[in-house]
Amino acid sequence: MKKLFAVIALTAALPFSHMAMADEDIGCGLGTMIFDGKSGKVFKILGATTNSTSGNQTFGITFGTLGCDGTGTIDSAQKLAMFIDGNMDNLARDIAKGQGETLNTLSEVWGIKDEDKASFNTMAKQNFAAVFSSENVTSSEVLNNLNAMIARDTQLSSYAI
């Protein structure tokens, strides 16, 4: 009976889904719609978890429902934001150490040349507290913090987005 209710609720919501806007932290999907208007870390986590389960986000992107739009182009800032969002814990650990697979991958996604990666890693490590500025820092804040530091660094400023 619960499954039937869920299917009916989802079906009823689909015609209105084009009006929903995707949350920039957790993306689009059923979780974004269910927790629309809520704030706080718990609701963000619940929304992101709901979006990533059962393929509902993929369904939404494919069919343009659940607040998703499959027609956009992913730019470099979006690629970075998606990477950071999916790797926050590992990235924090690697930045704190100044090395690691996740930090290396971030520099690859960012487009940092091999000869500048050591400087990038050092800059990120030295500024860990500013990059991860609070316990509740979002992935978009991490991206903005890193980008601001890159823009101020004389050797890395050409990589600012």
Secondary structure, 3 states (H helix, E strand, C coil): CHHHHHHHHHHHHHHHHHHCCCECCCECCHHHHHCCCCCCHHHHHHHHHHHHCCCHHHHHHHHCCCCCCCCCCCCHHHHHHHHHHHCHHHHHHHHHHCCCHHHHHHHHHHCCCHHHHHHHHHHHHHCHHHHCCCCCCCHHHHHHHHHHHHHHCCCCHHHCC
